[in-house]
Amino acid sequence: MTQLSIRDLNPVGRKCDNKTNHSPHLYAPFVYCPGVELAPIEYIPDLLPKDMADEMYHRLMNELDWVQVEDVPRAEYYVNDTPVEYVYGFGRGRRAYQPQPYHPVIEAIRGIVEDELAWGDDDINRKYQRKYFAYNMDVCFLNRYDDARKGLGWHADDSPEMDPLRPIVTVSLGAERHIQFRKNGDKLHAEDHVLGHGSACIMKPGMQLTWQHRIPKASWECGPRISLTFRGYRPLNDDND
Ligand SMILES: O=C(O)CCC(=O)C(=O)O
Protein backbone atom coordinates (compact mmCIF):
# COMPACT_ATOMS: atom_id res chain seq x y z
CA MET A 1 0.00 0.00 0.00
CA THR A 2 1.40 3.39 -0.97
CA GLN A 3 1.41 5.99 1.75
CA LEU A 4 1.95 9.52 0.69
CA SER A 5 0.80 12.86 1.82
CA ILE A 6 -1.71 14.32 -0.58
CA ARG A 7 0.44 17.40 -0.52
CA ASP A 8 3.28 15.46 -2.13
CA LEU A 9 1.34 15.08 -5.34
CA ASN A 10 2.44 17.21 -8.25
CA PRO A 11 -0.01 19.75 -9.57
CA VAL A 12 -0.71 18.18 -12.94
CA GLY A 13 -4.09 19.14 -14.41
CA ARG A 14 -5.97 16.38 -16.15
CA LYS A 15 -8.97 16.21 -18.50
CA CYS A 16 -12.21 14.80 -17.15
CA ASP A 17 -12.72 11.17 -18.09
CA ASN A 18 -16.40 10.31 -17.88
CA LYS A 19 -15.76 6.57 -18.06
CA THR A 20 -13.51 6.46 -15.05
CA ASN A 21 -15.17 9.32 -13.17
CA HIS A 22 -11.88 11.10 -12.66
CA SER A 23 -12.01 14.70 -11.56
CA PRO A 24 -10.76 17.10 -14.25
CA HIS A 25 -9.01 19.02 -11.51
CA LEU A 26 -7.03 16.11 -10.16
CA TYR A 27 -4.22 17.36 -7.95
CA ALA A 28 -4.56 20.87 -9.39
CA PRO A 29 -6.53 23.15 -7.10
CA PHE A 30 -4.60 23.03 -3.85
CA VAL A 31 -2.09 25.84 -3.73
CA TYR A 32 -0.09 26.09 -0.55
CA CYS A 33 -0.12 29.56 0.99
CA PRO A 34 2.92 30.17 3.18
CA GLY A 35 1.91 30.88 6.75
CA VAL A 36 -1.47 29.15 6.47
CA GLU A 37 -1.80 26.11 8.69
CA LEU A 38 -2.31 22.78 6.92
CA ALA A 39 -5.17 20.51 7.89
CA PRO A 40 -4.06 17.56 10.08
CA ILE A 41 -5.06 14.84 7.64
CA GLU A 42 -3.47 11.76 6.13
CA TYR A 43 -4.46 10.53 2.67
CA ILE A 44 -4.11 6.89 1.62
CA PRO A 45 -4.87 6.65 -2.11
CA ASP A 46 -5.14 2.87 -2.29
CA LEU A 47 -6.53 1.59 0.99
CA LEU A 48 -8.71 -0.79 -1.08
CA PRO A 49 -7.30 -2.51 -4.18
CA LYS A 50 -9.24 -1.50 -7.30
CA ASP A 51 -11.03 -4.84 -7.88
CA MET A 52 -12.14 -4.96 -4.26
CA ALA A 53 -13.26 -1.32 -4.34
CA ASP A 54 -15.27 -1.96 -7.55
CA GLU A 55 -17.09 -4.91 -6.03
CA MET A 56 -17.75 -3.10 -2.74
CA TYR A 57 -19.13 -0.08 -4.59
CA HIS A 58 -21.60 -2.21 -6.57
CA ARG A 59 -22.72 -4.21 -3.55
CA LEU A 60 -23.36 -1.14 -1.42
CA MET A 61 -25.15 0.58 -4.29
CA ASN A 62 -27.48 -2.37 -4.89
CA GLU A 63 -27.85 -4.16 -1.56
CA LEU A 64 -28.16 -1.40 1.03
CA ASP A 65 -31.60 -0.07 2.03
CA TRP A 66 -30.53 3.54 1.61
CA VAL A 67 -32.52 6.09 3.59
CA GLN A 68 -33.63 9.17 1.64
CA VAL A 69 -34.81 12.02 3.84
CA GLU A 70 -36.77 14.86 2.25
CA ASP A 71 -34.65 17.95 1.55
CA VAL A 72 -31.39 16.07 2.08
CA PRO A 73 -29.45 15.97 -1.21
CA ARG A 74 -27.89 12.61 -0.40
CA ALA A 75 -29.08 9.11 0.40
CA GLU A 76 -27.79 8.04 3.82
CA TYR A 77 -27.23 4.96 5.95
CA TYR A 78 -26.15 4.93 9.59
CA VAL A 79 -24.75 2.04 11.63
CA ASN A 80 -23.62 1.99 15.24
CA ASP A 81 -22.48 -0.88 17.47
CA THR A 82 -24.48 0.82 20.25
CA PRO A 83 -28.07 0.53 19.01
CA VAL A 84 -29.34 3.98 19.99
CA GLU A 85 -30.81 6.84 18.02
CA TYR A 86 -28.30 9.55 17.16
CA VAL A 87 -29.57 13.12 17.10
CA TYR A 88 -27.63 15.89 15.43
CA GLY A 89 -28.28 19.62 15.03
CA PHE A 90 -30.91 22.04 16.28
CA GLY A 91 -34.15 23.61 15.07
CA ARG A 92 -34.82 23.07 11.37
CA GLY A 93 -31.41 21.43 10.98
CA ARG A 94 -32.20 18.78 13.61
CA ARG A 95 -31.81 15.24 12.31
CA ALA A 96 -32.40 11.90 14.03
CA TYR A 97 -30.72 8.74 12.76
CA GLN A 98 -31.89 5.22 13.57
CA PRO A 99 -29.09 2.63 13.41
CA GLN A 100 -29.50 0.27 10.45
CA PRO A 101 -28.19 -3.30 10.26
CA TYR A 102 -24.52 -3.75 9.42
CA HIS A 103 -23.78 -4.98 5.90
CA PRO A 104 -20.85 -7.39 5.36
CA VAL A 105 -19.13 -4.85 3.10
CA ILE A 106 -19.30 -2.18 5.83
CA GLU A 107 -17.85 -4.72 8.30
CA ALA A 108 -15.07 -5.63 5.87
CA ILE A 109 -14.09 -2.01 5.25
CA ARG A 110 -14.22 -1.30 8.97
CA GLY A 111 -11.73 -4.13 9.55
CA ILE A 112 -9.35 -2.75 6.93
CA VAL A 113 -9.66 0.78 8.36
CA GLU A 114 -9.03 -0.38 11.93
CA ASP A 115 -6.00 -2.38 10.81
CA GLU A 116 -4.64 0.69 9.03
CA LEU A 117 -5.25 2.88 12.09
CA ALA A 118 -3.67 0.36 14.42
CA TRP A 119 -0.58 -0.57 12.46
CA GLY A 120 -0.38 1.32 9.18
CA ASP A 121 1.82 -0.10 6.50
CA ASP A 122 4.94 0.03 8.51
CA ASP A 123 6.67 -3.05 9.92
CA ILE A 124 8.23 -0.94 12.65
CA ASN A 125 4.75 0.04 13.85
CA ARG A 126 3.65 -3.58 13.65
CA LYS A 127 6.47 -4.61 15.97
CA TYR A 128 6.72 -1.76 18.40
CA GLN A 129 3.83 0.65 18.55
CA ARG A 130 0.36 1.43 17.35
CA LYS A 131 -0.04 4.08 14.71
CA TYR A 132 -3.04 5.65 16.46
CA PHE A 133 -3.56 5.20 20.19
CA ALA A 134 -7.29 4.42 19.89
CA TYR A 135 -8.50 2.96 16.65
CA ASN A 136 -11.75 1.01 17.04
CA MET A 137 -14.49 2.48 14.88
CA ASP A 138 -17.98 1.86 16.27
CA VAL A 139 -19.99 4.16 14.04
CA CYS A 140 -20.23 4.53 10.28
CA PHE A 141 -22.18 7.12 8.30
CA LEU A 142 -22.62 6.32 4.66
CA ASN A 143 -23.48 9.04 2.17
CA ARG A 144 -24.44 8.44 -1.45
CA TYR A 145 -23.93 11.42 -3.76
CA ASP A 146 -25.78 10.50 -6.94
CA ASP A 147 -24.32 13.17 -9.21
CA ALA A 148 -22.23 16.31 -9.38
CA ARG A 149 -24.98 18.49 -7.89
CA LYS A 150 -24.98 16.58 -4.60
CA GLY A 151 -22.69 17.77 -1.83
CA LEU A 152 -22.34 18.29 1.89
CA GLY A 153 -21.91 21.75 3.43
CA TRP A 154 -19.30 23.01 5.89
CA HIS A 155 -19.48 21.16 9.20
CA ALA A 156 -17.39 19.43 11.86
CA ASP A 157 -18.12 15.97 13.24
CA ASP A 158 -17.97 17.39 16.72
CA SER A 159 -21.12 16.15 18.44
CA PRO A 160 -20.36 15.03 22.00
CA GLU A 161 -21.06 11.34 21.28
CA MET A 162 -18.27 11.23 18.70
CA ASP A 163 -14.99 10.59 20.48
CA PRO A 164 -12.56 13.44 19.73
CA LEU A 165 -9.60 11.28 20.79
CA ARG A 166 -10.09 8.92 17.88
CA PRO A 167 -9.50 9.74 14.23
CA ILE A 168 -12.38 10.00 11.75
CA VAL A 169 -11.83 8.18 8.50
CA THR A 170 -13.71 8.70 5.26
CA VAL A 171 -13.42 5.92 2.67
CA SER A 172 -14.46 6.76 -0.90
CA LEU A 173 -15.98 4.53 -3.57
CA GLY A 174 -17.05 5.59 -7.06
CA ALA A 175 -16.59 8.98 -8.68
CA GLU A 176 -13.74 11.19 -7.61
CA ARG A 177 -14.91 14.17 -5.61
CA HIS A 178 -13.16 16.92 -3.71
CA ILE A 179 -13.03 17.49 0.02
CA GLN A 180 -12.19 20.89 1.49
CA PHE A 181 -10.92 21.86 4.92
CA ARG A 182 -10.91 25.23 6.65
CA LYS A 183 -9.77 26.30 10.09
CA ASN A 184 -12.55 27.61 12.34
CA GLY A 185 -12.87 31.34 11.85
CA ASP A 186 -10.85 31.44 8.60
CA LYS A 187 -13.21 32.03 5.69
CA LEU A 188 -10.41 33.09 3.32
CA HIS A 189 -8.49 29.84 2.89
CA ALA A 190 -9.80 26.37 2.09
CA GLU A 191 -7.52 23.42 1.48
CA ASP A 192 -8.85 21.32 -1.39
CA HIS A 193 -8.05 17.65 -2.06
CA VAL A 194 -9.31 14.90 -4.34
CA LEU A 195 -10.78 11.72 -2.85
CA GLY A 196 -10.25 8.82 -5.23
CA HIS A 197 -12.00 5.44 -5.61
CA GLY A 198 -10.73 3.09 -2.87
CA SER A 199 -8.97 5.85 -0.94
CA ALA A 200 -9.11 6.79 2.73
CA CYS A 201 -8.72 10.23 4.24
CA ILE A 202 -7.87 10.19 7.93
CA MET A 203 -8.82 13.27 9.92
CA LYS A 204 -6.56 13.14 12.94
CA PRO A 205 -7.77 13.05 16.57
CA GLY A 206 -8.92 16.43 17.88
CA MET A 207 -9.21 17.96 14.42
CA GLN A 208 -13.00 18.33 14.58
CA LEU A 209 -12.64 20.84 17.42
CA THR A 210 -10.80 23.38 15.29
CA TRP A 211 -11.45 22.48 11.62
CA GLN A 212 -14.47 22.13 9.35
CA HIS A 213 -14.81 20.13 6.15
CA ARG A 214 -17.23 19.88 3.24
CA ILE A 215 -17.84 18.05 -0.01
CA PRO A 216 -18.53 20.83 -2.53
CA LYS A 217 -20.76 20.27 -5.56
CA ALA A 218 -18.64 19.23 -8.53
CA SER A 219 -18.19 21.64 -11.41
CA TRP A 220 -17.98 18.74 -13.89
CA GLU A 221 -20.40 15.93 -14.68
CA CYS A 222 -19.70 12.79 -12.70
CA GLY A 223 -21.37 9.57 -11.60
CA PRO A 224 -22.29 8.52 -8.06
CA ARG A 225 -19.92 8.43 -5.13
CA ILE A 226 -20.37 6.56 -1.85
CA SER A 227 -18.50 7.58 1.26
CA LEU A 228 -18.19 5.66 4.50
CA THR A 229 -17.21 7.85 7.43
CA PHE A 230 -16.02 5.84 10.42
CA ARG A 231 -15.93 7.34 13.90
CA GLY A 232 -15.49 6.38 17.53
CA TYR A 233 -18.61 6.52 19.69
CA ARG A 234 -18.88 7.30 23.38
CA PRO A 235 -22.39 7.09 24.85
CA LEU A 236 -23.43 10.32 26.58
CA ASN A 237 -24.79 8.48 29.59
CA ASP A 238 -21.44 6.75 30.12
CA ASP A 239 -20.61 6.60 33.84
CA ASN A 240 -17.22 8.13 33.05
CA ASP A 241 -18.77 11.37 31.76
O1 LIG B 1 -18.46 12.23 1.95
C1 LIG B 1 -17.48 12.41 2.64
O2 LIG B 1 -16.36 12.00 2.34
C2 LIG B 1 -17.58 13.19 3.93
C3 LIG B 1 -18.76 12.81 4.77
C4 LIG B 1 -18.87 13.65 5.99
O3 LIG B 1 -18.24 14.67 6.12
C5 LIG B 1 -19.76 13.25 7.08
O4 LIG B 1 -20.44 12.21 6.99
O5 LIG B 1 -19.80 13.98 8.08
The ligand as a MOL file (V3000), in Angstrom:
LIG
                    3D

  0  0  0     0  0            999 V3000
M  V30 BEGIN CTAB
M  V30 COUNTS 10 9 0 0 0
M  V30 BEGIN ATOM
M  V30 1 O -18.4640 12.2350 1.9550 0
M  V30 2 C -17.4750 12.4080 2.6420 0
M  V30 3 O -16.3610 12.0030 2.3380 0
M  V30 4 C -17.5750 13.1950 3.9310 0
M  V30 5 C -18.7630 12.8090 4.7650 0
M  V30 6 C -18.8650 13.6460 5.9900 0
M  V30 7 O -18.2350 14.6700 6.1180 0
M  V30 8 C -19.7640 13.2460 7.0760 0
M  V30 9 O -20.4420 12.2080 6.9890 0
M  V30 10 O -19.7970 13.9760 8.0820 0
M  V30 END ATOM
M  V30 BEGIN BOND
M  V30 1 2 1 2
M  V30 2 1 2 3
M  V30 3 1 2 4
M  V30 4 1 4 5
M  V30 5 1 5 6
M  V30 6 2 6 7
M  V30 7 1 6 8
M  V30 8 2 8 9
M  V30 9 1 8 10
M  V30 END BOND
M  V30 END CTAB
M  END
